[in-house]
Amino acid sequence: MPSPRYAPPKDLSGYAWLSVGAALATITMKALAWWLTGSVGLLSDAAESLVNLVAAVVAVIVLKIAIRPADADHQFGHSKAEYFSSVCEGIMIFVAAAFIIFSAIDRIITPVMPERLSLGLVISVGASLINGVVAWVLLRKGRAEHSAALVADAKHLLTDVITSAAVLAGVGLVAIFHSPVLDAVVALGAGLNIMWTGFQLIRESVAGLMDVAPGREALERINAVLNERRREGIVDFHAVRVREAGSRRFAHLHVLVPGAWTVKRGHDYTEALIDELVAADPSLRVSAHLEPIEDPLSYADVEDV
C-alpha cells in the first residue's frame, strides 16, 4: 500500500508545556521580587506572568484539539482551533494590561517608595532570561510548523520580556533619583504596551478565522510548481485559491487539459501535480477540478484574485 499523501499533523503541545514550566518559574520569581520591593512595576510584571500561565495551559489544550483528524462534524479537520488560543491570549493580555494600568494610576496618586530594589532587580532579570529563551524556542518552532498558537505564545512571552526590561529600567531610575512616581509611570507605559500586543494578537487571529491567504513565500512555492507545468494551449490552471487554517493550508484550483485526453490520463496528471504541490509545501491540502482547456464553459467560473 502506498504511503499516505498527507502526513498527520505534528503534536506540538510539548512546546506549550515548556511555556507552562517557564510561566510557573517566572511567576514565583517575579512575585518574590515584588514582595521584597513593593514595586508596582514589578507587580505588573508578575501579573503578566500569571496571564502567561493561563495562556500556556490554553495553548496545550488547543494544540491537542488541533491535531485531531477530520470527523463527521469537522470535515476539514480541527486546525483552526489554534486561532481560539490566540484570541484567548489577546483577551487575557487586555485583562492583565487593565490591572497594571489601574495599579499604576493608583500609585501615581499615592506614591510609595519601593525597597530592596537591588535584590528585586536581580531576581526579575533572571525571570526575564527564562522567558526570553523559551520565547525564542517557541517562535522558531511555531514559524517552522505554521502554528498560530505557538507563535502567539512566543509573542506573548516576548512582550513579557520587553515589559520586564521597561520595568527594570523604571525601577533602576527610582533607585537613582529616589522618586517613587517613576515606578508607577513605567508601569503605566508597560500596561499600554501590553494592551497593544493583545490587540495585535486578536486582529491576527480574526484574520485566520476569516480564511486569510497565506504569506507571499507560501504562494510563491505554489505558483512556481504551476508555472513549471504550464504548457501554452495544452495545460493551464485558473481559479487558484489558497487559505490558511492554523498549521495547515488548503488550496483549490482548476486544471485545464486537452479534452481529447482520457479520464485516466487527466487523473494521473492531476495526481502527479498534487504530489508536487505537497512536496513543495507539506502543510498543503489540495483539491483540484479537471476541465477541458478548449471548452469556453471551463472559463465561466473564473474568479482569480
C-alpha positions, 0 to 999 in steps of 0.5 A: 500500500502506498504511503499516505499523501498527507502526513498527520499533523505534528503534536506540538503541545510539548512546546506549550508545556515548556511555556507552562514550566517557564510561566510557573518559574517566572511567576514565583520569581517575579512575585518574590521580587515584588514582595521584597520591593513593593514595586508596582512595576514589578507587580505588573510584571508578575501579573503578566506572568500569571496571564502567561500561565493561563495562556500556556495551559490554553495553548496545550489544550488547543494544540491537542484539539488541533491535531485531531483528524477530520470527523463527521462534524469537522470535515476539514479537520480541527486546525483552526482551533489554534486561532481560539488560543490566540484570541484567548491570549489577546483577551487575557493580555487586555485583562492583565494590561487593565490591572497594571494600568489601574495599579499604576494610576493608583500609585501615581496618586499615592506614591510609595517608595519601593525597597530592596530594589537591588535584590528585586532587580536581580531576581526579575532579570533572571525571570526575564532570561527564562522567558526570553529563551523559551520565547525564542524556542517557541517562535522558531518552532511555531514559524517552522510548523505554521502554528498560530498558537505557538507563535502567539505564545512566543509573542506573548512571552516576548512582550513579557520580556520587553515589559520586564526590561521597561520595568527594570529600567523604571525601577533602576531610575527610582533607585537613582533619583529616589522618586517613587512616581517613576515606578508607577509611570513605567508601569503605566507605559508597560500596561499600554504596551501590553494592551497593544500586543493583545490587540495585535494578537486578536486582529491576527487571529480574526484574520485566520478565522476569516480564511486569510491567504497565506504569506507571499513565500507560501504562494510563491512555492505554489505558483512556481510548481504551476508555472513549471507545468504550464504548457501554452494551449495544452495545460493551464490552471485558473481559479487558484485559491489558497487559505490558511487554517492554523498549521495547515493550508488548503488550496483549490484550483482548476486544471485545464487539459486537452479534452481529447485526453482520457479520464485516466490520463487527466487523473494521473496528471492531476495526481502527479501535480498534487504530489508536487504541490505537497512536496513543495509545501507539506502543510498543503491540502489540495483539491483540484477540478479537471476541465477541458482547456478548449471548452469556453464553459471551463472559463465561466467560473473564473474568479482569480484574485 
